[in-house]
Amino acid sequence: MDLNQDIVNLIIGLSILVGALQCFFGYRIFKFILGLTGFLIGGVLAGAMGYSFAQEKAFALLAGLAGGFIGATLMVMLYYVGIFLIGALLGGFLGTVLYAVAESNPEPAVLLILAVITGVIALISQKLMIIVSTGFGGAWLVVIGIASLTTEIVDLSNFDQIFSSGGSYLYAIILCWLTLGIVGVIVQYRSEPKKKPQPSFAPNSEEAAGPYLH
């Protein structure tokens, strides 16, 4: 039994579970998603810096955990920054997918512009972008996680390979992602409680009391 592979499979399984929750309930658990995103960003950055500094995996792991908790705390506290980043991540990812479909190399400047545009849209139309970002972001975690567990064509340790290889499997992954993402967005909108319509005017006290006032 390969312990390392078992750990990887466990992480992938948890990612699929988190992705499903994010896809269908993202708006309701958005603060959790913000914290998780901050943890991942902070953990990866701090872990990479820790490893480059000490060249020790244990030190890099500790640095990654510390950076993750700091990133999660900051992301939740700085709510609007978190919303911007969630929208920006969606824009950058969509740009990467479009370049992959066109079978061309992504232009960093174009991806940056897309990220800024979608980040600003997220601040202007928060509910819409939160639902869209969590719906499609969660769908990607589910689809890519299942693909990595059930096939040998997806290597999560080489993210670029997923998009650079091309072929029918890439289109199948993108189609499954789009389908599940759309379903997730629809489910989130339909599960949101409907606001009760407010009356356009309040009846005057005498009219409300009727003849019993006199």
C-alpha positions as CSV (number, residue, x, y, z in Angstrom):
1,M,0.0,0.0,0.0
2,D,1.4,3.4,-1.0
3,L,0.7,5.7,1.9
4,N,1.6,8.8,-0.1
5,Q,-0.9,7.8,-2.8
6,D,-3.6,7.1,-0.1
7,I,-3.1,10.6,1.3
8,V,-3.3,12.2,-2.2
9,N,-6.5,10.2,-2.9
10,L,-7.9,11.4,0.5
11,I,-7.1,15.0,-0.4
12,I,-8.8,14.6,-3.8
13,G,-11.8,13.1,-2.2
14,L,-12.1,16.0,0.3
15,S,-11.7,18.4,-2.6
16,I,-14.6,16.7,-4.5
17,L,-16.8,17.0,-1.3
18,V,-15.9,20.7,-0.8
19,G,-16.4,21.4,-4.5
20,A,-19.9,19.9,-4.4
21,L,-20.8,22.0,-1.4
22,Q,-19.4,25.1,-3.0
23,C,-21.2,24.3,-6.3
24,F,-24.6,24.0,-4.9
25,F,-24.5,26.0,-1.6
26,G,-21.7,28.5,-2.4
27,Y,-23.7,31.7,-1.6
28,R,-24.8,30.4,1.8
29,I,-21.3,29.2,2.9
30,F,-19.4,32.0,1.2
31,K,-17.5,33.0,4.3
32,F,-16.2,29.5,4.6
33,I,-15.2,29.5,0.9
34,L,-13.4,32.8,1.5
35,G,-11.5,31.3,4.4
36,L,-10.7,28.2,2.4
37,T,-9.4,30.3,-0.5
38,G,-7.3,32.4,1.8
39,F,-5.9,29.3,3.4
40,L,-4.9,27.8,0.1
41,I,-3.4,31.0,-1.3
42,G,-1.5,31.8,2.0
43,G,-0.5,28.2,2.5
44,V,1.0,27.7,-1.0
45,L,2.9,31.0,-0.9
46,A,4.2,30.5,2.6
47,G,5.1,26.9,1.9
48,A,7.0,27.8,-1.3
49,M,8.9,30.5,0.5
50,G,9.6,28.2,3.5
51,Y,11.0,25.5,1.2
52,S,13.1,27.9,-0.8
53,F,14.5,29.3,2.5
54,A,15.3,26.0,4.4
55,Q,15.1,23.3,1.7
56,E,13.2,21.2,4.3
57,K,9.8,19.7,3.6
58,A,8.9,19.7,7.3
59,F,9.7,23.4,7.6
60,A,7.8,24.1,4.4
61,L,4.8,22.3,5.8
62,L,4.8,24.3,9.0
63,A,5.3,27.5,7.1
64,G,2.4,26.5,4.8
65,L,0.1,25.8,7.7
66,A,1.0,29.1,9.4
67,G,0.6,31.0,6.1
68,G,-2.7,29.3,5.4
69,F,-4.3,30.3,8.8
70,I,-3.1,33.9,8.3
71,G,-4.5,33.9,4.7
72,A,-7.8,32.5,5.9
73,T,-8.1,35.1,8.7
74,L,-7.2,38.0,6.4
75,M,-9.6,36.8,3.6
76,V,-12.6,36.7,6.0
77,M,-11.7,40.0,7.7
78,L,-11.1,41.8,4.4
79,Y,-14.5,40.8,3.0
80,Y,-14.5,43.0,-0.1
81,V,-10.9,42.1,-1.0
82,G,-12.0,38.5,-0.8
83,I,-15.0,39.1,-3.1
84,F,-12.7,40.8,-5.6
85,L,-10.2,37.9,-5.5
86,I,-12.9,35.3,-6.0
87,G,-14.2,37.2,-9.0
88,A,-10.6,37.7,-10.3
89,L,-9.8,34.0,-10.0
90,L,-12.9,33.2,-12.0
91,G,-11.9,35.6,-14.8
92,G,-8.3,34.3,-14.9
93,F,-9.5,30.7,-15.0
94,L,-12.0,31.4,-17.8
95,G,-9.2,33.1,-19.8
96,T,-7.0,30.0,-19.3
97,V,-9.8,27.7,-20.5
98,L,-10.5,29.8,-23.6
99,Y,-6.8,29.8,-24.5
100,A,-6.8,26.0,-24.1
101,V,-9.8,25.6,-26.4
102,A,-8.1,27.8,-29.0
103,E,-4.9,25.7,-28.5
104,S,-2.7,28.8,-27.9
105,N,-0.5,29.9,-25.1
106,P,-2.1,32.2,-22.5
107,E,-1.0,35.8,-22.5
108,P,-0.4,36.9,-18.9
109,A,-1.5,40.5,-19.7
110,V,-4.8,39.3,-21.1
111,L,-5.4,37.0,-18.1
112,L,-4.6,39.9,-15.8
113,I,-7.1,42.2,-17.5
114,L,-9.8,39.6,-17.4
115,A,-9.1,39.0,-13.8
116,V,-9.4,42.7,-12.9
117,I,-12.6,43.1,-14.9
118,T,-14.3,40.1,-13.3
119,G,-13.0,41.2,-9.9
120,V,-14.6,44.7,-10.3
121,I,-17.8,43.1,-11.6
122,A,-17.8,41.0,-8.4
123,L,-17.7,44.1,-6.3
124,I,-20.5,45.8,-8.2
125,S,-22.8,42.8,-8.5
126,Q,-21.9,40.7,-5.4
127,K,-24.7,38.1,-5.3
128,L,-24.5,37.3,-9.0
129,M,-20.7,36.9,-9.1
130,I,-20.6,35.0,-5.8
131,I,-23.1,32.5,-7.1
132,V,-21.4,32.2,-10.5
133,S,-17.9,32.0,-9.0
134,T,-18.8,29.4,-6.4
135,G,-21.0,27.4,-8.9
136,F,-18.3,27.1,-11.5
137,G,-15.4,26.9,-9.1
138,G,-17.0,24.1,-7.2
139,A,-17.9,22.3,-10.4
140,W,-14.3,22.4,-11.5
141,L,-13.1,20.8,-8.2
142,V,-15.7,18.0,-8.6
143,V,-15.0,17.3,-12.3
144,I,-11.2,17.5,-12.1
145,G,-11.1,15.5,-8.9
146,I,-13.3,12.7,-10.4
147,A,-11.2,12.7,-13.6
148,S,-8.0,12.3,-11.6
149,L,-9.3,9.4,-9.6
150,T,-10.9,7.5,-12.4
151,T,-8.5,8.1,-15.3
152,E,-4.8,8.4,-15.9
153,I,-4.9,11.4,-18.1
154,V,-5.2,14.0,-15.4
155,D,-2.1,14.7,-13.3
156,L,-2.9,17.2,-10.6
157,S,0.8,17.8,-9.9
158,N,1.1,19.3,-13.4
159,F,-1.6,21.8,-13.8
160,D,-0.4,23.1,-17.2
161,Q,-0.5,19.6,-18.6
162,I,-4.3,19.5,-18.1
163,F,-4.8,22.4,-20.6
164,S,-1.8,22.0,-22.9
165,S,-2.4,18.4,-24.0
166,G,-5.6,19.2,-25.9
167,G,-7.6,16.4,-27.4
168,S,-11.1,15.1,-26.9
169,Y,-10.6,14.4,-23.1
170,L,-10.0,18.2,-22.5
171,Y,-13.2,19.1,-24.3
172,A,-15.0,16.4,-22.3
173,I,-13.7,17.9,-19.1
174,I,-14.7,21.4,-20.1
175,L,-18.2,20.2,-21.2
176,C,-18.8,18.4,-17.9
177,W,-17.5,21.5,-16.0
178,L,-19.8,23.9,-17.8
179,T,-22.8,21.6,-17.4
180,L,-22.3,21.0,-13.7
181,G,-21.5,24.7,-13.2
182,I,-24.7,25.8,-14.9
183,V,-26.7,23.3,-12.8
184,G,-25.0,24.6,-9.6
185,V,-25.8,28.3,-10.4
186,I,-29.5,27.4,-11.1
187,V,-29.8,25.4,-7.9
188,Q,-28.3,28.2,-5.9
189,Y,-30.6,30.8,-7.4
190,R,-33.7,28.6,-6.9
191,S,-32.7,27.7,-3.3
192,E,-32.5,31.3,-2.3
193,P,-35.5,32.4,-0.2
194,K,-37.8,34.6,-2.1
195,K,-38.3,38.1,-0.6
196,K,-41.9,38.9,0.3
197,P,-43.3,41.8,-1.8
198,Q,-43.8,44.9,0.2
199,P,-47.1,46.9,-0.2
200,S,-46.7,49.9,-2.4
201,F,-48.4,52.1,0.3
202,A,-49.4,51.8,3.9
203,P,-53.1,52.3,4.6
204,N,-54.0,55.3,6.6
205,S,-54.9,54.8,10.2
206,E,-58.5,55.9,9.8
207,E,-59.1,53.8,6.6
208,A,-57.5,50.8,8.4
209,A,-59.8,51.3,11.4
210,G,-62.9,51.7,9.3
211,P,-66.2,52.7,10.7
212,Y,-65.3,51.5,14.2
213,L,-63.1,54.6,14.7
214,H,-66.2,56.9,14.6
